[in-house]
Amino acid sequence: MPLTIELIPDPDQGCFTARLPNVPAYGEGETENEAIDDLKEALRGYVETFGLEDVLSRLA
């Protein structure tokens, strides 16, 4: 299943926020790649806490 990652630039802070629509996990970084890597870590933690089924139901 292809995923759409939303990258939100913050020009005032000079960083990016990465998120998946409908999943309450976020990543931040000085570059787009750092934000995406941080999002991956946040998603791992979310899955450990709430389960993969919860994430998949939010993406459907």
PDB file of N, CA, C, O and CB in Angstrom:
ATOM      1  N   MET A   1       0.846  -1.162   0.000  1.00  0.00           N
ATOM      2  CA  MET A   1       0.000   0.000   0.000  1.00  0.00           C
ATOM      3  C   MET A   1       0.901   1.238   0.000  1.00  0.00           C
ATOM      4  O   MET A   1       1.702   1.407   0.919  1.00  0.00           O
ATOM      5  CB  MET A   1      -0.967  -0.009   1.220  1.00  0.00           C
ATOM      6  N   PRO A   2       0.787   2.094  -0.999  1.00  0.00           N
ATOM      7  CA  PRO A   2       1.585   3.325  -1.007  1.00  0.00           C
ATOM      8  C   PRO A   2       1.078   4.281   0.069  1.00  0.00           C
ATOM      9  O   PRO A   2      -0.127   4.392   0.296  1.00  0.00           O
ATOM     10  CB  PRO A   2       1.536   4.005  -2.401  1.00  0.00           C
ATOM     11  N   LEU A   3       1.999   4.961   0.720  1.00  0.00           N
ATOM     12  CA  LEU A   3       1.648   5.916   1.763  1.00  0.00           C
ATOM     13  C   LEU A   3       2.000   7.321   1.307  1.00  0.00           C
ATOM     14  O   LEU A   3       2.997   7.530   0.615  1.00  0.00           O
ATOM     15  CB  LEU A   3       2.365   5.578   3.085  1.00  0.00           C
ATOM     16  N   THR A   4       1.184   8.268   1.694  1.00  0.00           N
ATOM     17  CA  THR A   4       1.439   9.668   1.405  1.00  0.00           C
ATOM     18  C   THR A   4       1.930  10.325   2.682  1.00  0.00           C
ATOM     19  O   THR A   4       1.208  10.386   3.677  1.00  0.00           O
ATOM     20  CB  THR A   4       0.166  10.380   0.853  1.00  0.00           C
ATOM     21  N   ILE A   5       3.155  10.814   2.649  1.00  0.00           N
ATOM     22  CA  ILE A   5       3.708  11.539   3.788  1.00  0.00           C
ATOM     23  C   ILE A   5       3.549  13.025   3.510  1.00  0.00           C
ATOM     24  O   ILE A   5       3.974  13.528   2.470  1.00  0.00           O
ATOM     25  CB  ILE A   5       5.212  11.163   4.041  1.00  0.00           C
ATOM     26  N   GLU A   6       2.934  13.710   4.451  1.00  0.00           N
ATOM     27  CA  GLU A   6       2.769  15.153   4.338  1.00  0.00           C
ATOM     28  C   GLU A   6       3.986  15.817   4.983  1.00  0.00           C
ATOM     29  O   GLU A   6       4.287  15.565   6.150  1.00  0.00           O
ATOM     30  CB  GLU A   6       1.432  15.633   5.012  1.00  0.00           C
ATOM     31  N   LEU A   7       4.676  16.655   4.233  1.00  0.00           N
ATOM     32  CA  LEU A   7       5.813  17.415   4.747  1.00  0.00           C
ATOM     33  C   LEU A   7       5.393  18.873   4.882  1.00  0.00           C
ATOM     34  O   LEU A   7       4.968  19.507   3.917  1.00  0.00           O
ATOM     35  CB  LEU A   7       7.064  17.274   3.814  1.00  0.00           C
ATOM     36  N   ILE A   8       5.522  19.388   6.099  1.00  0.00           N
ATOM     37  CA  ILE A   8       5.087  20.746   6.380  1.00  0.00           C
ATOM     38  C   ILE A   8       6.314  21.581   6.741  1.00  0.00           C
ATOM     39  O   ILE A   8       6.916  21.375   7.794  1.00  0.00           O
ATOM     40  CB  ILE A   8       4.027  20.774   7.527  1.00  0.00           C
ATOM     41  N   PRO A   9       6.687  22.520   5.873  1.00  0.00           N
ATOM     42  CA  PRO A   9       7.841  23.367   6.191  1.00  0.00           C
ATOM     43  C   PRO A   9       7.455  24.438   7.211  1.00  0.00           C
ATOM     44  O   PRO A   9       6.333  24.945   7.207  1.00  0.00           O
ATOM     45  CB  PRO A   9       8.401  24.027   4.910  1.00  0.00           C
ATOM     46  N   ASP A  10       8.394  24.765   8.070  1.00  0.00           N
ATOM     47  CA  ASP A  10       8.221  25.874   9.002  1.00  0.00           C
ATOM     48  C   ASP A  10       9.335  26.878   8.733  1.00  0.00           C
ATOM     49  O   ASP A  10      10.417  26.775   9.311  1.00  0.00           O
ATOM     50  CB  ASP A  10       8.240  25.383  10.498  1.00  0.00           C
ATOM     51  N   PRO A  11       9.079  27.846   7.861  1.00  0.00           N
ATOM     52  CA  PRO A  11      10.131  28.777   7.472  1.00  0.00           C
ATOM     53  C   PRO A  11      10.664  29.607   8.642  1.00  0.00           C
ATOM     54  O   PRO A  11      11.829  30.004   8.636  1.00  0.00           O
ATOM     55  CB  PRO A  11       9.618  29.695   6.400  1.00  0.00           C
ATOM     56  N   ASP A  12       9.827  29.869   9.635  1.00  0.00           N
ATOM     57  CA  ASP A  12      10.273  30.648  10.788  1.00  0.00           C
ATOM     58  C   ASP A  12      11.303  29.888  11.618  1.00  0.00           C
ATOM     59  O   ASP A  12      12.254  30.478  12.132  1.00  0.00           O
ATOM     60  CB  ASP A  12       9.081  31.025  11.659  1.00  0.00           C
ATOM     61  N   GLN A  13      11.110  28.580  11.746  1.00  0.00           N
ATOM     62  CA  GLN A  13      12.016  27.756  12.542  1.00  0.00           C
ATOM     63  C   GLN A  13      13.102  27.093  11.691  1.00  0.00           C
ATOM     64  O   GLN A  13      14.101  26.603  12.218  1.00  0.00           O
ATOM     65  CB  GLN A  13      11.227  26.693  13.285  1.00  0.00           C
ATOM     66  N   GLY A  14      12.899  27.081  10.372  1.00  0.00           N
ATOM     67  CA  GLY A  14      13.874  26.455   9.481  1.00  0.00           C
ATOM     68  C   GLY A  14      13.899  24.947   9.595  1.00  0.00           C
ATOM     69  O   GLY A  14      14.960  24.327   9.515  1.00  0.00           O
ATOM     70  N   CYS A  15      12.712  24.348   9.785  1.00  0.00           N
ATOM     71  CA  CYS A  15      12.642  22.888   9.921  1.00  0.00           C
ATOM     72  C   CYS A  15      11.394  22.368   9.217  1.00  0.00           C
ATOM     73  O   CYS A  15      10.642  23.125   8.603  1.00  0.00           O
ATOM     74  CB  CYS A  15      12.638  22.468  11.419  1.00  0.00           C
ATOM     75  N   PHE A  16      11.194  21.055   9.324  1.00  0.00           N
ATOM     76  CA  PHE A  16      10.062  20.389   8.682  1.00  0.00           C
ATOM     77  C   PHE A  16       9.359  19.482   9.683  1.00  0.00           C
ATOM     78  O   PHE A  16       9.977  18.954  10.608  1.00  0.00           O
ATOM     79  CB  PHE A  16      10.528  19.578   7.450  1.00  0.00           C
ATOM     80  N   THR A  17       8.062  19.312   9.483  1.00  0.00           N
ATOM     81  CA  THR A  17       7.277  18.312  10.202  1.00  0.00           C
ATOM     82  C   THR A  17       6.776  17.320   9.161  1.00  0.00           C
ATOM     83  O   THR A  17       6.322  17.707   8.084  1.00  0.00           O
ATOM     84  CB  THR A  17       6.079  18.965  11.011  1.00  0.00           C
ATOM     85  N   ALA A  18       6.865  16.040   9.497  1.00  0.00           N
ATOM     86  CA  ALA A  18       6.369  14.975   8.610  1.00  0.00           C
ATOM     87  C   ALA A  18       5.250  14.244   9.336  1.00  0.00           C
ATOM     88  O   ALA A  18       5.325  13.999  10.540  1.00  0.00           O
ATOM     89  CB  ALA A  18       7.521  13.977   8.198  1.00  0.00           C
ATOM     90  N   ARG A  19       4.212  13.900   8.582  1.00  0.00           N
ATOM     91  CA  ARG A  19       3.097  13.169   9.186  1.00  0.00           C
ATOM     92  C   ARG A  19       2.383  12.332   8.137  1.00  0.00           C
ATOM     93  O   ARG A  19       2.481  12.588   6.936  1.00  0.00           O
ATOM     94  CB  ARG A  19       2.109  14.138   9.857  1.00  0.00           C
ATOM     95  N   LEU A  20       1.674  11.342   8.611  1.00  0.00           N
ATOM     96  CA  LEU A  20       0.757  10.578   7.771  1.00  0.00           C
ATOM     97  C   LEU A  20      -0.647  11.060   8.107  1.00  0.00           C
ATOM     98  O   LEU A  20      -0.997  11.144   9.284  1.00  0.00           O
ATOM     99  CB  LEU A  20       0.909   9.015   7.995  1.00  0.00           C
ATOM    100  N   PRO A  21      -1.452  11.376   7.114  1.00  0.00           N
ATOM    101  CA  PRO A  21      -2.821  11.801   7.406  1.00  0.00           C
ATOM    102  C   PRO A  21      -3.547  10.761   8.260  1.00  0.00           C
ATOM    103  O   PRO A  21      -3.462   9.563   7.993  1.00  0.00           O
ATOM    104  CB  PRO A  21      -3.594  12.046   6.102  1.00  0.00           C
ATOM    105  N   ASN A  22      -4.253  11.220   9.274  1.00  0.00           N
ATOM    106  CA  ASN A  22      -5.097  10.409  10.151  1.00  0.00           C
ATOM    107  C   ASN A  22      -4.341   9.571  11.178  1.00  0.00           C
ATOM    108  O   ASN A  22      -4.971   8.841  11.944  1.00  0.00           O
ATOM    109  CB  ASN A  22      -5.930   9.509   9.324  1.00  0.00           C
ATOM    110  N   VAL A  23      -3.021   9.650  11.220  1.00  0.00           N
ATOM    111  CA  VAL A  23      -2.241   8.917  12.226  1.00  0.00           C
ATOM    112  C   VAL A  23      -1.599   9.947  13.154  1.00  0.00           C
ATOM    113  O   VAL A  23      -0.851  10.808  12.690  1.00  0.00           O
ATOM    114  CB  VAL A  23      -1.145   7.989  11.554  1.00  0.00           C
ATOM    115  N   PRO A  24      -1.882   9.871  14.465  1.00  0.00           N
ATOM    116  CA  PRO A  24      -1.347  10.868  15.390  1.00  0.00           C
ATOM    117  C   PRO A  24       0.105  10.594  15.783  1.00  0.00           C
ATOM    118  O   PRO A  24       0.405  10.380  16.958  1.00  0.00           O
ATOM    119  CB  PRO A  24      -2.204  10.922  16.631  1.00  0.00           C
ATOM    120  N   ALA A  25       0.988  10.601  14.811  1.00  0.00           N
ATOM    121  CA  ALA A  25       2.427  10.458  15.032  1.00  0.00           C
ATOM    122  C   ALA A  25       3.117  11.439  14.088  1.00  0.00           C
ATOM    123  O   ALA A  25       2.755  11.551  12.917  1.00  0.00           O
ATOM    124  CB  ALA A  25       2.920   8.965  14.788  1.00  0.00           C
ATOM    125  N   TYR A  26       4.103  12.139  14.609  1.00  0.00           N
ATOM    126  CA  TYR A  26       4.760  13.194  13.844  1.00  0.00           C
ATOM    127  C   TYR A  26       6.271  13.070  13.938  1.00  0.00           C
ATOM    128  O   TYR A  26       6.804  12.560  14.924  1.00  0.00           O
ATOM    129  CB  TYR A  26       4.313  14.570  14.335  1.00  0.00           C
ATOM    130  N   GLY A  27       6.954  13.537  12.909  1.00  0.00           N
ATOM    131  CA  GLY A  27       8.404  13.605  12.929  1.00  0.00           C
ATOM    132  C   GLY A  27       8.840  15.021  12.616  1.00  0.00           C
ATOM    133  O   GLY A  27       8.186  15.737  11.858  1.00  0.00           O
ATOM    134  N   GLU A  28       9.964  15.415  13.217  1.00  0.00           N
ATOM    135  CA  GLU A  28      10.494  16.746  12.959  1.00  0.00           C
ATOM    136  C   GLU A  28      11.978  16.656  12.646  1.00  0.00           C
ATOM    137  O   GLU A  28      12.675  15.767  13.135  1.00  0.00           O
ATOM    138  CB  GLU A  28      10.248  17.676  14.161  1.00  0.00           C
ATOM    139  N   GLY A  29      12.450  17.578  11.833  1.00  0.00           N
ATOM    140  CA  GLY A  29      13.864  17.613  11.505  1.00  0.00           C
ATOM    141  C   GLY A  29      14.233  18.873  10.753  1.00  0.00           C
ATOM    142  O   GLY A  29      13.375  19.596  10.246  1.00  0.00           O
ATOM    143  N   GLU A  30      15.527  19.115  10.693  1.00  0.00           N
ATOM    144  CA  GLU A  30      16.018  20.294   9.976  1.00  0.00           C
ATOM    145  C   GLU A  30      15.911  20.134   8.461  1.00  0.00           C
ATOM    146  O   GLU A  30      15.875  21.122   7.727  1.00  0.00           O
ATOM    147  CB  GLU A  30      17.463  20.572  10.360  1.00  0.00           C
ATOM    148  N   THR A  31      15.862  18.886   7.999  1.00  0.00           N
ATOM    149  CA  THR A  31      15.680  18.604   6.575  1.00  0.00           C
ATOM    150  C   THR A  31      14.455  17.708   6.405  1.00  0.00           C
ATOM    151  O   THR A  31      13.943  17.145   7.373  1.00  0.00           O
ATOM    152  CB  THR A  31      16.955  17.929   5.965  1.00  0.00           C
ATOM    153  N   GLU A  32      13.996  17.586   5.166  1.00  0.00           N
ATOM    154  CA  GLU A  32      12.866  16.685   4.893  1.00  0.00           C
ATOM    155  C   GLU A  32      13.214  15.257   5.280  1.00  0.00           C
ATOM    156  O   GLU A  32      12.395  14.563   5.882  1.00  0.00           O
ATOM    157  CB  GLU A  32      12.466  16.746   3.406  1.00  0.00           C
ATOM    158  N   ASN A  33      14.413  14.811   4.944  1.00  0.00           N
ATOM    159  CA  ASN A  33      14.820  13.437   5.264  1.00  0.00           C
ATOM    160  C   ASN A  33      14.896  13.200   6.764  1.00  0.00           C
ATOM    161  O   ASN A  33      14.500  12.136   7.238  1.00  0.00           O
ATOM    162  CB  ASN A  33      16.166  13.126   4.630  1.00  0.00           C
ATOM    163  N   GLU A  34      15.400  14.175   7.523  1.00  0.00           N
ATOM    164  CA  GLU A  34      15.447  14.025   8.979  1.00  0.00           C
ATOM    165  C   GLU A  34      14.038  13.929   9.554  1.00  0.00           C
ATOM    166  O   GLU A  34      13.792  13.146  10.471  1.00  0.00           O
ATOM    167  CB  GLU A  34      16.204  15.203   9.621  1.00  0.00           C
ATOM    168  N   ALA A  35      13.116  14.721   9.019  1.00  0.00           N
ATOM    169  CA  ALA A  35      11.733  14.681   9.488  1.00  0.00           C
ATOM    170  C   ALA A  35      11.099  13.322   9.179  1.00  0.00           C
ATOM    171  O   ALA A  35      10.364  12.783  10.006  1.00  0.00           O
ATOM    172  CB  ALA A  35      10.911  15.815   8.841  1.00  0.00           C
ATOM    173  N   ILE A  36      11.375  12.772   8.009  1.00  0.00           N
ATOM    174  CA  ILE A  36      10.833  11.463   7.635  1.00  0.00           C
ATOM    175  C   ILE A  36      11.441  10.372   8.521  1.00  0.00           C
ATOM    176  O   ILE A  36      10.723   9.479   8.971  1.00  0.00           O
ATOM    177  CB  ILE A  36      11.109  11.162   6.136  1.00  0.00           C
ATOM    178  N   ASP A  37      12.738  10.428   8.776  1.00  0.00           N
ATOM    179  CA  ASP A  37      13.366   9.439   9.658  1.00  0.00           C
ATOM    180  C   ASP A  37      12.779   9.520  11.069  1.00  0.00           C
ATOM    181  O   ASP A  37      12.545   8.493  11.706  1.00  0.00           O
ATOM    182  CB  ASP A  37      14.895   9.651   9.705  1.00  0.00           C
ATOM    183  N   ASP A  38      12.543  10.731  11.552  1.00  0.00           N
ATOM    184  CA  ASP A  38      11.947  10.903  12.872  1.00  0.00           C
ATOM    185  C   ASP A  38      10.515  10.378  12.883  1.00  0.00           C
ATOM    186  O   ASP A  38      10.080   9.796  13.877  1.00  0.00           O
ATOM    187  CB  ASP A  38      11.977  12.382  13.291  1.00  0.00           C
ATOM    188  N   LEU A  39       9.782  10.574  11.799  1.00  0.00           N
ATOM    189  CA  LEU A  39       8.428  10.035  11.683  1.00  0.00           C
ATOM    190  C   LEU A  39       8.452   8.514  11.754  1.00  0.00           C
ATOM    191  O   LEU A  39       7.591   7.917  12.400  1.00  0.00           O
ATOM    192  CB  LEU A  39       7.770  10.496  10.371  1.00  0.00           C
ATOM    193  N   LYS A  40       9.414   7.882  11.109  1.00  0.00           N
ATOM    194  CA  LYS A  40       9.520   6.418  11.160  1.00  0.00           C
ATOM    195  C   LYS A  40       9.674   5.939  12.598  1.00  0.00           C
ATOM    196  O   LYS A  40       9.050   4.957  12.999  1.00  0.00           O
ATOM    197  CB  LYS A  40      10.710   5.930  10.311  1.00  0.00           C
ATOM    198  N   GLU A  41      10.503   6.630  13.372  1.00  0.00           N
ATOM    199  CA  GLU A  41      10.683   6.286  14.787  1.00  0.00           C
ATOM    200  C   GLU A  41       9.379   6.476  15.557  1.00  0.00           C
ATOM    201  O   GLU A  41       9.009   5.636  16.377  1.00  0.00           O
ATOM    202  CB  GLU A  41      11.801   7.142  15.416  1.00  0.00           C
ATOM    203  N   ALA A  42       8.689   7.578  15.292  1.00  0.00           N
ATOM    204  CA  ALA A  42       7.419   7.846  15.963  1.00  0.00           C
ATOM    205  C   ALA A  42       6.385   6.782  15.614  1.00  0.00           C
ATOM    206  O   ALA A  42       5.607   6.369  16.473  1.00  0.00           O
ATOM    207  CB  ALA A  42       6.896   9.235  15.585  1.00  0.00           C
ATOM    208  N   LEU A  43       6.373   6.341  14.371  1.00  0.00           N
ATOM    209  CA  LEU A  43       5.426   5.295  13.960  1.00  0.00           C
ATOM    210  C   LEU A  43       5.747   3.963  14.626  1.00  0.00           C
ATOM    211  O   LEU A  43       4.836   3.225  14.999  1.00  0.00           O
ATOM    212  CB  LEU A  43       5.440   5.131  12.435  1.00  0.00           C
ATOM    213  N   ARG A  44       7.038   3.646  14.780  1.00  0.00           N
ATOM    214  CA  ARG A  44       7.405   2.416  15.493  1.00  0.00           C
ATOM    215  C   ARG A  44       6.854   2.443  16.911  1.00  0.00           C
ATOM    216  O   ARG A  44       6.280   1.461  17.383  1.00  0.00           O
ATOM    217  CB  ARG A  44       8.939   2.235  15.520  1.00  0.00           C
ATOM    218  N   GLY A  45       7.032   3.573  17.586  1.00  0.00           N
ATOM    219  CA  GLY A  45       6.505   3.710  18.935  1.00  0.00           C
ATOM    220  C   GLY A  45       4.994   3.628  18.976  1.00  0.00           C
ATOM    221  O   GLY A  45       4.424   3.025  19.886  1.00  0.00           O
ATOM    222  N   TYR A  46       4.346   4.226  18.003  1.00  0.00           N
ATOM    223  CA  TYR A  46       2.885   4.180  17.941  1.00  0.00           C
ATOM    224  C   TYR A  46       2.405   2.743  17.760  1.00  0.00           C
ATOM    225  O   TYR A  46       1.469   2.308  18.431  1.00  0.00           O
ATOM    226  CB  TYR A  46       2.363   5.067  16.794  1.00  0.00           C
ATOM    227  N   VAL A  47       3.045   2.011  16.856  1.00  0.00           N
ATOM    228  CA  VAL A  47       2.661   0.615  16.611  1.00  0.00           C
ATOM    229  C   VAL A  47       2.888  -0.219  17.865  1.00  0.00           C
ATOM    230  O   VAL A  47       2.046  -1.050  18.206  1.00  0.00           O
ATOM    231  CB  VAL A  47       3.459   0.025  15.422  1.00  0.00           C
ATOM    232  N   GLU A  48       4.003  -0.018  18.559  1.00  0.00           N
ATOM    233  CA  GLU A  48       4.269  -0.762  19.788  1.00  0.00           C
ATOM    234  C   GLU A  48       3.208  -0.492  20.845  1.00  0.00           C
ATOM    235  O   GLU A  48       2.835  -1.387  21.604  1.00  0.00           O
ATOM    236  CB  GLU A  48       5.646  -0.406  20.334  1.00  0.00           C
ATOM    237  N   THR A  49       2.723   0.744  20.891  1.00  0.00           N
ATOM    238  CA  THR A  49       1.741   1.119  21.906  1.00  0.00           C
ATOM    239  C   THR A  49       0.319   0.712  21.533  1.00  0.00           C
ATOM    240  O   THR A  49      -0.406   0.157  22.360  1.00  0.00           O
ATOM    241  CB  THR A  49       1.793   2.607  22.138  1.00  0.00           C
ATOM    242  N   PHE A  50      -0.078   0.982  20.309  1.00  0.00           N
ATOM    243  CA  PHE A  50      -1.477   0.804  19.911  1.00  0.00           C
ATOM    244  C   PHE A  50      -1.720  -0.360  18.952  1.00  0.00           C
ATOM    245  O   PHE A  50      -2.870  -0.748  18.744  1.00  0.00           O
ATOM    246  CB  PHE A  50      -1.969   2.057  19.281  1.00  0.00           C
ATOM    247  N   GLY A  51      -0.681  -0.917  18.371  1.00  0.00           N
ATOM    248  CA  GLY A  51      -0.831  -2.051  17.483  1.00  0.00           C
ATOM    249  C   GLY A  51      -0.902  -1.651  16.012  1.00  0.00           C
ATOM    250  O   GLY A  51      -1.353  -0.559  15.665  1.00  0.00           O
ATOM    251  N   LEU A  52      -0.450  -2.551  15.173  1.00  0.00           N
ATOM    252  CA  LEU A  52      -0.451  -2.311  13.741  1.00  0.00           C
ATOM    253  C   LEU A  52      -1.855  -2.171  13.186  1.00  0.00           C
ATOM    254  O   LEU A  52      -2.086  -1.394  12.259  1.00  0.00           O
ATOM    255  CB  LEU A  52       0.269  -3.422  13.032  1.00  0.00           C
ATOM    256  N   GLU A  53      -2.793  -2.918  13.747  1.00  0.00           N
ATOM    257  CA  GLU A  53      -4.167  -2.858  13.257  1.00  0.00           C
ATOM    258  C   GLU A  53      -4.743  -1.456  13.383  1.00  0.00           C
ATOM    259  O   GLU A  53      -5.494  -1.005  12.518  1.00  0.00           O
ATOM    260  CB  GLU A  53      -5.041  -3.847  14.013  1.00  0.00           C
ATOM    261  N   ASP A  54      -4.382  -0.757  14.482  1.00  0.00           N
ATOM    262  CA  ASP A  54      -4.868   0.605  14.680  1.00  0.00           C
ATOM    263  C   ASP A  54      -4.339   1.520  13.573  1.00  0.00           C
ATOM    264  O   ASP A  54      -5.093   2.309  13.003  1.00  0.00           O
ATOM    265  CB  ASP A  54      -4.447   1.136  16.071  1.00  0.00           C
ATOM    266  N   VAL A  55      -3.056   1.413  13.274  1.00  0.00           N
ATOM    267  CA  VAL A  55      -2.471   2.246  12.220  1.00  0.00           C
ATOM    268  C   VAL A  55      -3.132   1.950  10.880  1.00  0.00           C
ATOM    269  O   VAL A  55      -3.516   2.867  10.154  1.00  0.00           O
ATOM    270  CB  VAL A  55      -0.950   2.016  12.124  1.00  0.00           C
ATOM    271  N   LEU A  56      -3.262   0.679  10.560  1.00  0.00           N
ATOM    272  CA  LEU A  56      -3.837   0.307   9.262  1.00  0.00           C
ATOM    273  C   LEU A  56      -5.279   0.782   9.144  1.00  0.00           C
ATOM    274  O   LEU A  56      -5.701   1.197   8.065  1.00  0.00           O
ATOM    275  CB  LEU A  56      -3.769  -1.211   9.059  1.00  0.00           C
ATOM    276  N   SER A  57      -6.047   0.729  10.238  1.00  0.00           N
ATOM    277  CA  SER A  57      -7.446   1.182  10.181  1.00  0.00           C
ATOM    278  C   SER A  57      -7.513   2.681   9.942  1.00  0.00           C
ATOM    279  O   SER A  57      -8.462   3.162   9.324  1.00  0.00           O
ATOM    280  CB  SER A  57      -8.192   0.822  11.483  1.00  0.00           C
ATOM    281  N   ARG A  58      -6.520   3.434  10.421  1.00  0.00           N
ATOM    282  CA  ARG A  58      -6.498   4.873  10.218  1.00  0.00           C
ATOM    283  C   ARG A  58      -6.106   5.241   8.791  1.00  0.00           C
ATOM    284  O   ARG A  58      -6.475   6.311   8.304  1.00  0.00           O
ATOM    285  CB  ARG A  58      -5.544   5.520  11.198  1.00  0.00           C
ATOM    286  N   LEU A  59      -5.370   4.374   8.122  1.00  0.00           N
ATOM    287  CA  LEU A  59      -4.906   4.635   6.757  1.00  0.00           C
ATOM    288  C   LEU A  59      -5.940   4.240   5.711  1.00  0.00           C
ATOM    289  O   LEU A  59      -5.855   4.666   4.559  1.00  0.00           O
ATOM    290  CB  LEU A  59      -3.610   3.892   6.498  1.00  0.00           C
ATOM    291  N   ALA A  60      -6.899   3.440   6.103  1.00  0.00           N
ATOM    292  CA  ALA A  60      -7.904   2.948   5.139  1.00  0.00           C
ATOM    293  C   ALA A  60      -8.865   4.016   4.715  1.00  0.00           C
ATOM    294  O   ALA A  60      -9.762   3.757   3.912  1.00  0.00           O
ATOM    295  CB  ALA A  60      -8.677   1.800   5.722  1.00  0.00           C
TER     296      ALA A  60
END
